[in-house]
Amino acid sequence: MSMCDDTLLCNYPKCRAKLCGFAWVTACSHAFCDQHGSGEFSRSPAICPACSSALSGKLDIVRTELSPSEEYKAMVLAGLRPETVLDISARALAFWTYQVHQERMFQEYSLSRAEGQVKQMEKVLTQQNQSRELELNAMRGEVTSLKKVMEEYKRKYSEVSERLMERNRQYQKLQGLYDSLRLRNMVVGDREAPRQPGPPEFNTGVVRQPSPRGSPHFLGMGPEGDSRLFSSLEPDAGAKTFFQFSSPARDRSRALLKKY
């Protein structure tokens, strides 16, 4: 029975539905819904599904209407002696009281079971929290150690960066010195480089004209080239020199000498 209303509940272990319309009641003070009552009590011998009591009597199982009509209420106890009416009422109230007590016991059992489950879950949760706390502390320690390692790497990186920058500055300085020295050496070398010896020039007082075809070619200078140069100036055999050519004055003087 529900603790907050006056409705009976089916005592079948897996049902516990509110009873309405018709219900099956037993001599062992249990009530079942029409569906489970008709299904369980159709067998022979009938056994109570709630307490496993044998129900072999003719009136051990009764299918009753939970909301009887006014005519039924007026006639069901009519003609009975007052003590009989009171006895029937007392038995009906005892059945109702047992249902209330049974429902309270069931609710207490459900509550204790739920509390046990809650305690078990709290215990498991506490263990899980402790394990998670240990893991979290271990991870915090790892994070702290990794931060220290990272700081150490940052310090080494800054040192290496400073060294690299210093090396780059030194390299740039040496490169500038090298370029200036190379440029200075190039300028000094151009100034002090000896002039290459060339062929000797002879001033004969004659303007050289392009030699015609067949004239001697001066192929080289030096001892052999000088001999070629002077040999070309010597007269050929049978050829007249410059002073052997006749002139008009010279021809007249020769004629006078022969006459006298």
C-alpha positions as CSV (number, residue, x, y, z in Angstrom):
1,M,0.0,0.0,0.0
2,S,1.2,3.5,-0.8
3,M,2.2,5.5,2.2
4,C,0.6,8.7,0.9
5,D,-2.8,7.4,-0.3
6,D,-5.2,4.6,0.4
7,T,-4.6,2.5,-2.8
8,L,-3.5,-1.1,-2.5
9,L,-0.6,-2.3,-4.5
10,C,-0.2,-5.6,-6.3
11,N,1.9,-8.0,-4.1
12,Y,3.4,-9.7,-7.1
13,P,7.2,-9.2,-6.7
14,K,7.8,-7.8,-10.2
15,C,4.5,-5.9,-10.6
16,R,3.6,-3.6,-7.7
17,A,1.0,-1.8,-9.7
18,K,-1.9,0.1,-8.2
19,L,-5.0,-2.1,-7.8
20,C,-8.2,-0.9,-9.6
21,G,-11.4,-2.5,-10.7
22,F,-11.0,-6.1,-9.6
23,A,-8.3,-7.7,-7.3
24,W,-7.5,-11.2,-6.1
25,V,-7.1,-11.5,-2.3
26,T,-5.9,-14.5,-0.4
27,A,-6.4,-15.9,3.1
28,C,-2.7,-15.1,3.8
29,S,-3.6,-11.4,3.5
30,H,-2.1,-10.7,0.1
31,A,-3.6,-8.9,-2.9
32,F,-2.8,-9.2,-6.6
33,C,-3.9,-7.5,-9.7
34,D,-6.4,-9.1,-12.0
35,Q,-3.7,-10.0,-14.6
36,H,-1.3,-11.8,-12.3
37,G,-4.1,-13.3,-10.0
38,S,-5.9,-14.9,-12.9
39,G,-2.6,-16.2,-14.3
40,E,-1.2,-17.6,-11.0
41,F,-4.4,-18.9,-9.4
42,S,-5.6,-20.8,-12.5
43,R,-3.2,-23.6,-11.6
44,S,-3.9,-26.4,-9.2
45,P,-2.9,-26.5,-6.4
46,A,-2.7,-22.7,-6.1
47,I,0.3,-21.2,-4.3
48,C,0.6,-17.6,-3.2
49,P,3.3,-15.8,-5.3
50,A,4.2,-13.6,-2.3
51,C,4.7,-16.0,0.6
52,S,4.5,-19.4,-1.2
53,S,1.6,-20.5,1.0
54,A,-0.7,-23.3,-0.2
55,L,-4.2,-22.1,-1.0
56,S,-6.3,-25.2,-1.1
57,G,-9.5,-23.9,0.6
58,K,-12.6,-22.9,-1.3
59,L,-12.5,-19.4,0.1
60,D,-8.7,-19.0,0.3
61,I,-8.8,-17.0,-2.9
62,V,-11.5,-14.5,-3.7
63,R,-11.8,-12.2,-6.7
64,T,-13.4,-9.0,-5.3
65,E,-14.6,-5.7,-6.7
66,L,-12.7,-2.8,-5.2
67,S,-15.4,-0.2,-5.9
68,P,-18.6,-2.0,-5.2
69,S,-22.0,-0.4,-6.0
70,E,-24.3,1.1,-3.5
71,E,-26.7,-1.9,-3.7
72,Y,-23.9,-4.3,-2.9
73,K,-22.9,-2.2,0.1
74,A,-26.5,-2.1,1.3
75,M,-27.0,-5.9,1.0
76,V,-23.7,-7.6,1.7
77,L,-23.9,-7.3,5.6
78,A,-27.7,-7.0,5.8
79,G,-29.3,-9.4,8.4
80,L,-26.0,-10.2,10.1
81,R,-25.7,-9.8,13.9
82,P,-23.7,-6.8,15.1
83,E,-20.9,-9.0,16.5
84,T,-20.7,-10.7,13.1
85,V,-20.6,-7.4,11.3
86,L,-17.9,-6.2,13.7
87,D,-15.9,-9.4,13.3
88,I,-16.1,-9.1,9.5
89,S,-15.1,-5.4,9.8
90,A,-12.2,-6.3,12.2
91,R,-10.9,-8.9,9.8
92,A,-11.1,-6.5,6.8
93,L,-9.3,-3.8,8.9
94,A,-6.7,-6.4,9.9
95,F,-6.2,-7.2,6.2
96,W,-5.7,-3.5,5.4
97,T,-3.4,-3.0,8.4
98,Y,-1.3,-5.9,7.3
99,Q,-1.0,-4.4,3.8
100,V,0.1,-1.1,5.3
101,H,2.6,-2.8,7.5
102,Q,3.9,-4.9,4.6
103,E,4.2,-1.9,2.4
104,R,6.1,-0.1,5.2
105,M,8.4,-3.0,5.6
106,F,9.0,-3.2,1.9
107,Q,9.8,0.6,1.7
108,E,12.2,0.2,4.7
109,Y,13.9,-2.7,3.0
110,S,14.1,-0.8,-0.3
111,L,15.5,2.2,1.6
112,S,18.1,0.1,3.5
113,R,19.1,-1.6,0.2
114,A,19.4,1.8,-1.5
115,E,21.4,3.1,1.4
116,G,23.7,0.1,1.2
117,Q,24.1,0.7,-2.5
118,V,24.8,4.3,-1.8
119,K,27.4,3.5,0.8
120,Q,29.0,1.0,-1.6
121,M,29.0,3.5,-4.3
122,E,30.4,6.1,-1.9
123,K,33.2,3.7,-1.0
124,V,34.0,2.9,-4.6
125,L,33.8,6.7,-5.3
126,T,36.2,7.4,-2.4
127,Q,38.6,4.8,-3.7
128,Q,38.4,6.2,-7.2
129,N,38.9,9.7,-5.9
130,Q,42.0,8.5,-3.9
131,S,43.4,6.8,-6.9
132,R,42.7,9.8,-9.1
133,E,44.2,12.1,-6.5
134,L,47.4,9.9,-6.4
135,E,47.5,10.0,-10.2
136,L,46.9,13.8,-10.2
137,N,49.7,14.3,-7.7
138,A,52.0,12.1,-9.8
139,M,51.1,14.1,-12.9
140,R,51.7,17.4,-11.0
141,G,55.1,16.1,-10.0
142,E,55.8,15.2,-13.7
143,V,54.6,18.6,-14.8
144,T,56.9,20.3,-12.2
145,S,59.9,18.2,-13.3
146,L,59.1,18.9,-17.0
147,K,58.9,22.7,-16.2
148,K,62.3,22.5,-14.6
149,V,63.7,20.7,-17.7
150,M,62.0,23.2,-19.9
151,E,63.6,26.1,-18.0
152,E,67.0,24.4,-18.2
153,Y,66.6,24.0,-22.0
154,K,65.5,27.7,-22.2
155,R,68.6,28.7,-20.3
156,K,70.8,26.6,-22.5
157,Y,69.1,27.9,-25.7
158,S,69.6,31.5,-24.6
159,E,73.3,30.8,-23.9
160,V,73.7,29.1,-27.3
161,S,71.9,32.0,-29.0
162,E,74.2,34.5,-27.3
163,R,77.2,32.6,-28.4
164,L,75.9,32.3,-31.9
165,M,75.3,36.0,-32.1
166,E,78.8,36.7,-30.8
167,R,80.3,34.3,-33.4
168,N,78.2,36.0,-36.1
169,R,79.5,39.4,-35.0
170,Q,83.1,38.1,-35.0
171,Y,82.6,36.6,-38.4
172,Q,81.2,39.8,-39.8
173,K,84.1,41.7,-38.4
174,L,86.6,39.3,-39.8
175,Q,84.8,39.3,-43.2
176,G,85.1,43.1,-43.3
177,L,88.8,43.0,-42.4
178,Y,89.4,40.3,-45.1
179,D,87.5,42.4,-47.7
180,S,89.5,45.5,-46.9
181,L,92.8,43.7,-47.0
182,R,92.0,42.0,-50.3
183,L,91.0,45.4,-51.8
184,R,94.2,47.0,-50.5
185,N,96.4,44.2,-51.9
186,M,94.7,44.5,-55.3
187,V,95.4,48.3,-55.4
188,V,99.0,47.8,-54.3
189,G,99.5,45.0,-56.8
190,D,98.2,47.2,-59.6
191,R,100.5,50.0,-58.7
192,E,103.7,47.8,-58.3
193,A,103.1,45.4,-61.1
194,P,106.3,45.4,-63.5
195,R,105.6,46.4,-67.1
196,Q,105.9,43.5,-69.6
197,P,108.9,43.8,-72.0
198,G,107.9,44.7,-75.5
199,P,109.8,44.7,-78.8
200,P,112.4,47.4,-79.2
201,E,111.4,50.4,-81.3
202,F,113.9,51.8,-83.9
203,N,113.5,55.4,-85.0
204,T,114.7,55.5,-88.6
205,G,113.1,58.8,-89.4
206,V,111.0,57.2,-92.0
207,V,107.3,57.0,-91.7
208,R,106.3,53.5,-92.2
209,Q,103.7,52.9,-94.8
210,P,101.7,49.7,-95.2
211,S,104.0,47.3,-97.0
212,P,102.8,46.1,-100.4
213,R,102.3,42.5,-101.3
214,G,105.6,40.8,-101.9
215,S,107.5,43.0,-99.4
216,P,109.3,41.3,-96.6
217,H,107.1,40.7,-93.5
218,F,108.4,41.3,-90.0
219,L,107.3,38.2,-88.3
220,G,109.1,38.6,-85.0
221,M,111.4,40.7,-83.0
222,G,114.5,39.8,-81.0
223,P,117.8,38.7,-82.5
224,E,116.3,37.0,-85.5
225,G,113.8,39.7,-86.0
226,D,116.5,42.4,-86.0
227,S,118.5,40.5,-88.6
228,R,115.3,40.3,-90.8
229,L,114.8,44.0,-90.3
230,F,118.3,45.0,-91.4
231,S,118.5,42.4,-94.1
232,S,115.4,43.9,-95.7
233,L,117.1,47.2,-95.8
234,E,120.2,45.9,-97.7
235,P,120.1,46.4,-101.5
236,D,119.6,43.3,-103.6
237,A,122.3,42.1,-106.0
238,G,122.1,44.1,-109.3
239,A,119.7,46.6,-107.8
240,K,120.6,50.3,-107.6
241,T,120.9,52.1,-104.3
242,F,119.4,55.5,-103.5
243,F,122.6,57.4,-104.4
244,Q,123.1,55.5,-107.7
245,F,119.9,56.9,-109.2
246,S,120.7,59.8,-111.8
247,S,119.4,63.3,-111.5
248,P,119.4,66.2,-114.1
249,A,122.1,68.2,-112.5
250,R,124.3,65.2,-112.1
251,D,123.8,64.2,-115.8
252,R,124.9,67.8,-116.9
253,S,128.1,67.7,-114.8
254,R,129.1,64.4,-116.2
255,A,128.6,65.7,-119.8
256,L,130.8,68.7,-119.1
257,L,133.6,66.5,-117.7
258,K,133.6,64.3,-120.8
259,K,133.7,67.4,-123.1
260,Y,136.8,68.8,-121.5
